[in-house]
Amino acid sequence: MPIFSIFAIYFIIWWLTLFIVLPIGLRTQAEENEIVPGSVESAPARFRPLRVFLMTSVLAAVIHVAWYVLSVRFGYGLDAIPQFAPKFY
């Protein structure tokens, strides 16, 4: 598998994982009772981008390694899923 494809798949996994990690540990301004004038109550009270970036990178790396080991090393891909639908050919 070309190295570019491996990085492209990691980027896709990282981007999807970002949306899983973003709400973890998030406290809104309404929950903190510190609403900044001109902002929405549901805005984060303290956004920590470094923590989100690191958590996303670590979780995406774990998922990517698991995908790589299962699909590339052991050969489990979409073809390994049993197909129960009848074939019309």
Biopython code that builds the backbone (N, CA, C, O; Angstrom):
import numpy as np
from Bio.PDB.StructureBuilder import StructureBuilder

atoms = [
    (1, "MET", "N", (0.852, -1.168, 0.000)),
    (1, "MET", "CA", (0.000, 0.000, 0.000)),
    (1, "MET", "C", (0.903, 1.239, 0.000)),
    (1, "MET", "O", (1.833, 1.319, 0.802)),
    (2, "PRO", "N", (0.643, 2.194, -0.881)),
    (2, "PRO", "CA", (1.469, 3.400, -0.932)),
    (2, "PRO", "C", (1.377, 4.209, 0.363)),
    (2, "PRO", "O", (0.341, 4.220, 1.029)),
    (3, "ILE", "N", (2.461, 4.876, 0.702)),
    (3, "ILE", "CA", (2.532, 5.644, 1.950)),
    (3, "ILE", "C", (1.511, 6.778, 1.961)),
    (3, "ILE", "O", (0.971, 7.117, 3.014)),
    (4, "PHE", "N", (1.244, 7.368, 0.789)),
    (4, "PHE", "CA", (0.248, 8.438, 0.719)),
    (4, "PHE", "C", (-1.130, 7.936, 1.128)),
    (4, "PHE", "O", (-1.873, 8.647, 1.804)),
    (5, "SER", "N", (-1.474, 6.727, 0.726)),
    (5, "SER", "CA", (-2.774, 6.159, 1.086)),
    (5, "SER", "C", (-2.883, 5.929, 2.585)),
    (5, "SER", "O", (-3.945, 6.136, 3.171)),
    (6, "ILE", "N", (-1.803, 5.506, 3.200)),
    (6, "ILE", "CA", (-1.806, 5.287, 4.643)),
    (6, "ILE", "C", (-2.034, 6.598, 5.386)),
    (6, "ILE", "O", (-2.809, 6.647, 6.341)),
    (7, "PHE", "N", (-1.358, 7.659, 4.949)),
    (7, "PHE", "CA", (-1.558, 8.966, 5.586)),
    (7, "PHE", "C", (-2.950, 9.527, 5.304)),
    (7, "PHE", "O", (-3.536, 10.185, 6.165)),
    (8, "ALA", "N", (-3.482, 9.277, 4.118)),
    (8, "ALA", "CA", (-4.820, 9.750, 3.787)),
    (8, "ALA", "C", (-5.869, 9.066, 4.661)),
    (8, "ALA", "O", (-6.806, 9.714, 5.128)),
    (9, "ILE", "N", (-5.717, 7.780, 4.880)),
    (9, "ILE", "CA", (-6.665, 7.062, 5.733)),
    (9, "ILE", "C", (-6.528, 7.529, 7.182)),
    (9, "ILE", "O", (-7.530, 7.660, 7.884)),
    (10, "TYR", "N", (-5.296, 7.782, 7.636)),
    (10, "TYR", "CA", (-5.117, 8.309, 8.990)),
    (10, "TYR", "C", (-5.791, 9.670, 9.128)),
    (10, "TYR", "O", (-6.417, 9.947, 10.151)),
    (11, "PHE", "N", (-5.671, 10.519, 8.114)),
    (11, "PHE", "CA", (-6.296, 11.843, 8.186)),
    (11, "PHE", "C", (-7.810, 11.730, 8.260)),
    (11, "PHE", "O", (-8.450, 12.472, 9.005)),
    (12, "ILE", "N", (-8.389, 10.813, 7.499)),
    (12, "ILE", "CA", (-9.843, 10.617, 7.553)),
    (12, "ILE", "C", (-10.266, 10.118, 8.925)),
    (12, "ILE", "O", (-11.253, 10.598, 9.483)),
    (13, "ILE", "N", (-9.531, 9.163, 9.472)),
    (13, "ILE", "CA", (-9.840, 8.660, 10.820)),
    (13, "ILE", "C", (-9.662, 9.767, 11.846)),
    (13, "ILE", "O", (-10.471, 9.888, 12.765)),
    (14, "TRP", "N", (-8.605, 10.586, 11.706)),
    (14, "TRP", "CA", (-8.365, 11.687, 12.647)),
    (14, "TRP", "C", (-9.505, 12.689, 12.605)),
    (14, "TRP", "O", (-9.959, 13.162, 13.646)),
    (15, "TRP", "N", (-9.967, 13.012, 11.410)),
    (15, "TRP", "CA", (-11.036, 14.004, 11.267)),
    (15, "TRP", "C", (-12.341, 13.488, 11.882)),
    (15, "TRP", "O", (-13.053, 14.247, 12.538)),
    (16, "LEU", "N", (-12.658, 12.218, 11.678)),
    (16, "LEU", "CA", (-13.865, 11.650, 12.280)),
    (16, "LEU", "C", (-13.731, 11.548, 13.800)),
    (16, "LEU", "O", (-14.701, 11.760, 14.528)),
    (17, "THR", "N", (-12.537, 11.227, 14.272)),
    (17, "THR", "CA", (-12.304, 11.113, 15.704)),
    (17, "THR", "C", (-12.390, 12.477, 16.388)),
    (17, "THR", "O", (-12.768, 12.564, 17.556)),
    (18, "LEU", "N", (-12.046, 13.527, 15.673)),
    (18, "LEU", "CA", (-12.122, 14.880, 16.238)),
    (18, "LEU", "C", (-13.539, 15.181, 16.716)),
    (18, "LEU", "O", (-13.720, 15.762, 17.787)),
    (19, "PHE", "N", (-14.533, 14.797, 15.942)),
    (19, "PHE", "CA", (-15.909, 15.083, 16.327)),
    (19, "PHE", "C", (-16.389, 14.194, 17.476)),
    (19, "PHE", "O", (-17.393, 14.502, 18.118)),
    (20, "ILE", "N", (-15.685, 13.103, 17.738)),
    (20, "ILE", "CA", (-15.991, 12.287, 18.905)),
    (20, "ILE", "C", (-15.371, 12.905, 20.148)),
    (20, "ILE", "O", (-15.973, 12.881, 21.221)),
    (21, "VAL", "N", (-14.169, 13.459, 20.010)),
    (21, "VAL", "CA", (-13.413, 13.973, 21.155)),
    (21, "VAL", "C", (-13.867, 15.368, 21.567)),
    (21, "VAL", "O", (-13.769, 15.713, 22.745)),
    (22, "LEU", "N", (-14.360, 16.180, 20.638)),
    (22, "LEU", "CA", (-14.691, 17.573, 20.950)),
    (22, "LEU", "C", (-15.612, 17.745, 22.162)),
    (22, "LEU", "O", (-15.319, 18.593, 23.005)),
    (23, "PRO", "N", (-16.694, 16.999, 22.295)),
    (23, "PRO", "CA", (-17.565, 17.247, 23.449)),
    (23, "PRO", "C", (-17.092, 16.616, 24.763)),
    (23, "PRO", "O", (-17.721, 16.842, 25.797)),
    (24, "ILE", "N", (-16.023, 15.846, 24.758)),
    (24, "ILE", "CA", (-15.569, 15.189, 25.984)),
    (24, "ILE", "C", (-14.994, 16.231, 26.934)),
    (24, "ILE", "O", (-14.054, 16.944, 26.582)),
    (25, "GLY", "N", (-15.546, 16.319, 28.115)),
    (25, "GLY", "CA", (-15.061, 17.246, 29.137)),
    (25, "GLY", "C", (-15.431, 18.690, 28.893)),
    (25, "GLY", "O", (-14.876, 19.584, 29.532)),
    (26, "LEU", "N", (-16.351, 18.940, 27.988)),
    (26, "LEU", "CA", (-16.728, 20.311, 27.655)),
    (26, "LEU", "C", (-17.709, 20.854, 28.680)),
    (26, "LEU", "O", (-18.708, 20.209, 28.999)),
    (27, "ARG", "N", (-17.424, 22.024, 29.187)),
    (27, "ARG", "CA", (-18.341, 22.731, 30.083)),
    (27, "ARG", "C", (-18.765, 24.012, 29.385)),
    (27, "ARG", "O", (-17.924, 24.792, 28.938)),
    (28, "THR", "N", (-20.075, 24.226, 29.293)),
    (28, "THR", "CA", (-20.576, 25.411, 28.611)),
    (28, "THR", "C", (-20.557, 26.618, 29.546)),
    (28, "THR", "O", (-20.396, 26.485, 30.759)),
    (29, "GLN", "N", (-20.724, 27.795, 28.948)),
    (29, "GLN", "CA", (-20.767, 29.014, 29.759)),
    (29, "GLN", "C", (-21.993, 29.023, 30.661)),
    (29, "GLN", "O", (-21.943, 29.586, 31.754)),
    (30, "ALA", "N", (-23.089, 28.416, 30.230)),
    (30, "ALA", "CA", (-24.296, 28.339, 31.060)),
    (30, "ALA", "C", (-24.058, 27.449, 32.279)),
    (30, "ALA", "O", (-24.549, 27.750, 33.367)),
    (31, "GLU", "N", (-23.305, 26.350, 32.107)),
    (31, "GLU", "CA", (-23.011, 25.464, 33.237)),
    (31, "GLU", "C", (-22.068, 26.135, 34.234)),
    (31, "GLU", "O", (-22.139, 25.861, 35.432)),
    (32, "GLU", "N", (-21.200, 27.000, 33.756)),
    (32, "GLU", "CA", (-20.245, 27.690, 34.626)),
    (32, "GLU", "C", (-20.813, 28.987, 35.194)),
    (32, "GLU", "O", (-20.192, 29.617, 36.050)),
    (33, "ASN", "N", (-21.998, 29.390, 34.716)),
    (33, "ASN", "CA", (-22.630, 30.669, 35.109)),
    (33, "ASN", "C", (-21.715, 31.858, 34.854)),
    (33, "ASN", "O", (-21.671, 32.796, 35.649)),
    (34, "GLU", "N", (-20.994, 31.816, 33.759)),
    (34, "GLU", "CA", (-20.105, 32.916, 33.351)),
    (34, "GLU", "C", (-20.340, 33.215, 31.877)),
    (34, "GLU", "O", (-19.467, 32.963, 31.046)),
    (35, "ILE", "N", (-21.507, 33.749, 31.547)),
    (35, "ILE", "CA", (-21.858, 34.006, 30.156)),
    (35, "ILE", "C", (-21.240, 35.333, 29.734)),
    (35, "ILE", "O", (-21.514, 36.381, 30.319)),
    (36, "VAL", "N", (-20.408, 35.265, 28.713)),
    (36, "VAL", "CA", (-19.760, 36.458, 28.169)),
    (36, "VAL", "C", (-20.775, 37.194, 27.312)),
    (36, "VAL", "O", (-21.412, 36.579, 26.456)),
    (37, "PRO", "N", (-20.942, 38.497, 27.520)),
    (37, "PRO", "CA", (-21.904, 39.244, 26.706)),
    (37, "PRO", "C", (-21.560, 39.149, 25.215)),
    (37, "PRO", "O", (-20.410, 39.327, 24.815)),
    (38, "GLY", "N", (-22.584, 38.865, 24.405)),
    (38, "GLY", "CA", (-22.403, 38.745, 22.969)),
    (38, "GLY", "C", (-22.113, 37.340, 22.498)),
    (38, "GLY", "O", (-21.940, 37.120, 21.299)),
    (39, "SER", "N", (-22.055, 36.385, 23.404)),
    (39, "SER", "CA", (-21.818, 34.996, 23.008)),
    (39, "SER", "C", (-23.028, 34.143, 23.381)),
    (39, "SER", "O", (-23.896, 34.558, 24.149)),
    (40, "VAL", "N", (-23.055, 32.958, 22.821)),
    (40, "VAL", "CA", (-24.152, 32.034, 23.066)),
    (40, "VAL", "C", (-23.901, 31.304, 24.383)),
    (40, "VAL", "O", (-22.753, 31.055, 24.753)),
    (41, "GLU", "N", (-24.980, 30.962, 25.089)),
    (41, "GLU", "CA", (-24.828, 30.263, 26.369)),
    (41, "GLU", "C", (-24.177, 28.897, 26.216)),
    (41, "GLU", "O", (-23.538, 28.405, 27.145)),
    (42, "SER", "N", (-24.334, 28.288, 25.057)),
    (42, "SER", "CA", (-23.778, 26.950, 24.848)),
    (42, "SER", "C", (-22.325, 26.981, 24.373)),
    (42, "SER", "O", (-21.761, 25.930, 24.069)),
    (43, "ALA", "N", (-21.717, 28.145, 24.305)),
    (43, "ALA", "CA", (-20.307, 28.241, 23.918)),
    (43, "ALA", "C", (-19.437, 27.667, 25.042)),
    (43, "ALA", "O", (-19.810, 27.749, 26.213)),
    (44, "PRO", "N", (-18.290, 27.091, 24.699)),
    (44, "PRO", "CA", (-17.425, 26.526, 25.739)),
    (44, "PRO", "C", (-16.925, 27.612, 26.691)),
    (44, "PRO", "O", (-16.610, 28.727, 26.276)),
    (45, "ALA", "N", (-16.860, 27.262, 27.972)),
    (45, "ALA", "CA", (-16.333, 28.210, 28.951)),
    (45, "ALA", "C", (-14.822, 28.333, 28.802)),
    (45, "ALA", "O", (-14.282, 29.439, 28.804)),
    (46, "ARG", "N", (-14.143, 27.201, 28.673)),
    (46, "ARG", "CA", (-12.689, 27.189, 28.442)),
    (46, "ARG", "C", (-12.393, 26.139, 27.390)),
    (46, "ARG", "O", (-12.500, 24.940, 27.647)),
    (47, "PHE", "N", (-12.023, 26.592, 26.214)),
    (47, "PHE", "CA", (-11.681, 25.663, 25.142)),
    (47, "PHE", "C", (-10.194, 25.383, 25.215)),
    (47, "PHE", "O", (-9.379, 26.305, 25.224)),
    (48, "ARG", "N", (-9.839, 24.098, 25.268)),
    (48, "ARG", "CA", (-8.430, 23.700, 25.347)),
    (48, "ARG", "C", (-8.057, 22.949, 24.070)),
    (48, "ARG", "O", (-8.183, 21.726, 24.011)),
    (49, "PRO", "N", (-7.599, 23.676, 23.048)),
    (49, "PRO", "CA", (-7.332, 23.038, 21.759)),
    (49, "PRO", "C", (-6.171, 22.048, 21.795)),
    (49, "PRO", "O", (-6.186, 21.060, 21.061)),
    (50, "LEU", "N", (-5.170, 22.292, 22.631)),
    (50, "LEU", "CA", (-4.033, 21.367, 22.697)),
    (50, "LEU", "C", (-4.475, 20.010, 23.244)),
    (50, "LEU", "O", (-4.050, 18.969, 22.743)),
    (51, "ARG", "N", (-5.313, 20.020, 24.254)),
    (51, "ARG", "CA", (-5.833, 18.778, 24.831)),
    (51, "ARG", "C", (-6.676, 18.025, 23.813)),
    (51, "ARG", "O", (-6.569, 16.804, 23.701)),
    (52, "VAL", "N", (-7.517, 18.744, 23.070)),
    (52, "VAL", "CA", (-8.359, 18.119, 22.051)),
    (52, "VAL", "C", (-7.486, 17.539, 20.943)),
    (52, "VAL", "O", (-7.729, 16.423, 20.485)),
    (53, "PHE", "N", (-6.475, 18.284, 20.510)),
    (53, "PHE", "CA", (-5.580, 17.817, 19.451)),
    (53, "PHE", "C", (-4.834, 16.555, 19.876)),
    (53, "PHE", "O", (-4.731, 15.605, 19.100)),
    (54, "LEU", "N", (-4.315, 16.542, 21.100)),
    (54, "LEU", "CA", (-3.562, 15.379, 21.567)),
    (54, "LEU", "C", (-4.459, 14.152, 21.750)),
    (54, "LEU", "O", (-4.086, 13.046, 21.360)),
    (55, "MET", "N", (-5.635, 14.347, 22.340)),
    (55, "MET", "CA", (-6.554, 13.226, 22.526)),
    (55, "MET", "C", (-7.007, 12.659, 21.185)),
    (55, "MET", "O", (-7.113, 11.444, 21.020)),
    (56, "THR", "N", (-7.272, 13.548, 20.230)),
    (56, "THR", "CA", (-7.690, 13.109, 18.906)),
    (56, "THR", "C", (-6.578, 12.338, 18.217)),
    (56, "THR", "O", (-6.824, 11.296, 17.609)),
    (57, "SER", "N", (-5.365, 12.843, 18.310)),
    (57, "SER", "CA", (-4.236, 12.186, 17.647)),
    (57, "SER", "C", (-3.968, 10.801, 18.221)),
    (57, "SER", "O", (-3.706, 9.858, 17.474)),
    (58, "VAL", "N", (-4.031, 10.674, 19.544)),
    (58, "VAL", "CA", (-3.769, 9.381, 20.181)),
    (58, "VAL", "C", (-4.877, 8.375, 19.841)),
    (58, "VAL", "O", (-4.589, 7.233, 19.482)),
    (59, "LEU", "N", (-6.126, 8.794, 19.952)),
    (59, "LEU", "CA", (-7.238, 7.888, 19.650)),
    (59, "LEU", "C", (-7.246, 7.492, 18.173)),
    (59, "LEU", "O", (-7.502, 6.334, 17.843)),
    (60, "ALA", "N", (-6.968, 8.440, 17.293)),
    (60, "ALA", "CA", (-6.914, 8.129, 15.862)),
    (60, "ALA", "C", (-5.762, 7.187, 15.546)),
    (60, "ALA", "O", (-5.890, 6.319, 14.682)),
    (61, "ALA", "N", (-4.638, 7.350, 16.239)),
    (61, "ALA", "CA", (-3.501, 6.450, 16.013)),
    (61, "ALA", "C", (-3.841, 5.022, 16.439)),
    (61, "ALA", "O", (-3.472, 4.068, 15.754)),
    (62, "VAL", "N", (-4.536, 4.870, 17.554)),
    (62, "VAL", "CA", (-4.929, 3.534, 18.017)),
    (62, "VAL", "C", (-5.887, 2.881, 17.009)),
    (62, "VAL", "O", (-5.730, 1.710, 16.663)),
    (63, "ILE", "N", (-6.875, 3.650, 16.545)),
    (63, "ILE", "CA", (-7.824, 3.120, 15.569)),
    (63, "ILE", "C", (-7.112, 2.794, 14.257)),
    (63, "ILE", "O", (-7.401, 1.777, 13.627)),
    (64, "HIS", "N", (-6.191, 3.650, 13.850)),
    (64, "HIS", "CA", (-5.473, 3.439, 12.595)),
    (64, "HIS", "C", (-4.584, 2.201, 12.665)),
    (64, "HIS", "O", (-4.518, 1.437, 11.702)),
    (65, "VAL", "N", (-3.910, 1.995, 13.771)),
    (65, "VAL", "CA", (-3.065, 0.802, 13.922)),
    (65, "VAL", "C", (-3.932, -0.455, 13.901)),
    (65, "VAL", "O", (-3.562, -1.457, 13.288)),
    (66, "ALA", "N", (-5.080, -0.404, 14.569)),
    (66, "ALA", "CA", (-5.975, -1.559, 14.558)),
    (66, "ALA", "C", (-6.465, -1.840, 13.140)),
    (66, "ALA", "O", (-6.512, -2.997, 12.723)),
    (67, "TRP", "N", (-6.827, -0.801, 12.398)),
    (67, "TRP", "CA", (-7.239, -0.983, 11.009)),
    (67, "TRP", "C", (-6.099, -1.561, 10.169)),
    (67, "TRP", "O", (-6.308, -2.479, 9.376)),
    (68, "TYR", "N", (-4.921, -1.029, 10.343)),
    (68, "TYR", "CA", (-3.774, -1.477, 9.549)),
    (68, "TYR", "C", (-3.463, -2.953, 9.814)),
    (68, "TYR", "O", (-3.226, -3.728, 8.888)),
    (69, "VAL", "N", (-3.469, -3.318, 11.080)),
    (69, "VAL", "CA", (-3.149, -4.708, 11.436)),
    (69, "VAL", "C", (-4.216, -5.661, 10.893)),
    (69, "VAL", "O", (-3.889, -6.705, 10.329)),
    (70, "LEU", "N", (-5.483, -5.303, 11.062)),
    (70, "LEU", "CA", (-6.547, -6.198, 10.609)),
    (70, "LEU", "C", (-6.658, -6.275, 9.093)),
    (70, "LEU", "O", (-6.844, -7.357, 8.535)),
    (71, "SER", "N", (-6.545, -5.135, 8.427)),
    (71, "SER", "CA", (-6.791, -5.161, 6.985)),
    (71, "SER", "C", (-5.547, -5.472, 6.166)),
    (71, "SER", "O", (-5.613, -6.266, 5.228)),
    (72, "VAL", "N", (-4.438, -4.877, 6.493)),
    (72, "VAL", "CA", (-3.250, -5.051, 5.663)),
    (72, "VAL", "C", (-2.479, -6.304, 6.058)),
    (72, "VAL", "O", (-2.068, -7.076, 5.191)),
    (73, "ARG", "N", (-2.281, -6.511, 7.336)),
    (73, "ARG", "CA", (-1.475, -7.651, 7.785)),
    (73, "ARG", "C", (-2.228, -8.978, 7.733)),
    (73, "ARG", "O", (-1.693, -9.982, 7.264)),
    (74, "PHE", "N", (-3.483, -8.979, 8.220)),
    (74, "PHE", "CA", (-4.236, -10.228, 8.282)),
    (74, "PHE", "C", (-5.209, -10.402, 7.126)),
    (74, "PHE", "O", (-5.769, -11.486, 6.964)),
    (75, "GLY", "N", (-5.425, -9.389, 6.333)),
    (75, "GLY", "CA", (-6.267, -9.500, 5.161)),
    (75, "GLY", "C", (-7.752, -9.401, 5.396)),
    (75, "GLY", "O", (-8.535, -9.728, 4.504)),
    (76, "TYR", "N", (-8.169, -8.956, 6.577)),
    (76, "TYR", "CA", (-9.603, -8.787, 6.827)),
    (76, "TYR", "C", (-10.029, -7.440, 6.272)),
    (76, "TYR", "O", (-9.624, -6.391, 6.775)),
    (77, "GLY", "N", (-10.840, -7.478, 5.243)),
    (77, "GLY", "CA", (-11.347, -6.263, 4.628)),
    (77, "GLY", "C", (-12.835, -6.393, 4.420)),
    (77, "GLY", "O", (-13.499, -7.187, 5.087)),
    (78, "LEU", "N", (-13.352, -5.623, 3.508)),
    (78, "LEU", "CA", (-14.781, -5.694, 3.221)),
    (78, "LEU", "C", (-15.164, -7.018, 2.583)),
    (78, "LEU", "O", (-16.320, -7.434, 2.664)),
    (79, "ASP", "N", (-14.210, -7.680, 1.951)),
    (79, "ASP", "CA", (-14.498, -8.976, 1.342)),
    (79, "ASP", "C", (-14.692, -10.082, 2.372)),
    (79, "ASP", "O", (-15.254, -11.129, 2.053)),
    (80, "ALA", "N", (-14.232, -9.864, 3.607)),
    (80, "ALA", "CA", (-14.360, -10.879, 4.646)),
    (80, "ALA", "C", (-15.744, -10.885, 5.285)),
    (80, "ALA", "O", (-16.079, -11.811, 6.024)),
    (81, "ILE", "N", (-16.548, -9.866, 5.010)),
    (81, "ILE", "CA", (-17.901, -9.792, 5.569)),
    (81, "ILE", "C", (-18.801, -10.711, 4.749)),
    (81, "ILE", "O", (-18.848, -10.599, 3.524)),
    (82, "PRO", "N", (-19.516, -11.621, 5.416)),
    (82, "PRO", "CA", (-20.394, -12.522, 4.659)),
    (82, "PRO", "C", (-21.529, -11.744, 4.000)),
    (82, "PRO", "O", (-22.095, -10.823, 4.588)),
    (83, "GLN", "N", (-21.841, -12.124, 2.800)),
    (83, "GLN", "CA", (-22.918, -11.469, 2.075)),
    (83, "GLN", "C", (-24.122, -12.393, 2.062)),
    (83, "GLN", "O", (-24.063, -13.512, 1.555)),
    (84, "PHE", "N", (-25.215, -11.903, 2.629)),
    (84, "PHE", "CA", (-26.420, -12.711, 2.734)),
    (84, "PHE", "C", (-27.402, -12.421, 1.610)),
    (84, "PHE", "O", (-28.355, -13.173, 1.408)),
    (85, "ALA", "N", (-27.178, -11.345, 0.884)),
    (85, "ALA", "CA", (-28.087, -10.994, -0.207)),
    (85, "ALA", "C", (-27.835, -11.926, -1.390)),
    (85, "ALA", "O", (-26.694, -12.313, -1.642)),
    (86, "PRO", "N", (-28.870, -12.281, -2.102)),
    (86, "PRO", "CA", (-28.670, -13.146, -3.273)),
    (86, "PRO", "C", (-27.937, -12.386, -4.372)),
    (86, "PRO", "O", (-28.087, -11.172, -4.510)),
    (87, "LYS", "N", (-27.150, -13.108, -5.143)),
    (87, "LYS", "CA", (-26.409, -12.511, -6.232)),
    (87, "LYS", "C", (-27.200, -12.689, -7.518)),
    (87, "LYS", "O", (-27.579, -13.806, -7.873)),
    (88, "PHE", "N", (-27.446, -11.600, -8.208)),
    (88, "PHE", "CA", (-28.228, -11.615, -9.433)),
    (88, "PHE", "C", (-27.306, -11.417, -10.627)),
    (88, "PHE", "O", (-27.233, -10.323, -11.186)),
    (89, "TYR", "N", (-26.614, -12.458, -11.011)),
    (89, "TYR", "CA", (-25.768, -12.397, -12.218)),
    (89, "TYR", "C", (-25.689, -13.723, -12.884)),
    (89, "TYR", "O", (-25.024, -13.860, -13.910)),
]
sb = StructureBuilder()
sb.init_structure("model")
sb.init_model(0)
sb.init_chain("A")
sb.init_seg("    ")
for serial, (resi, resn, name, xyz) in enumerate(atoms, 1):
    if name == "N":
        sb.init_residue(resn, " ", resi, " ")
    sb.init_atom(name, np.array(xyz, "f"), 0.0, 1.0, " ", f" {name:<3s}", serial, name[0])
structure = sb.get_structure()
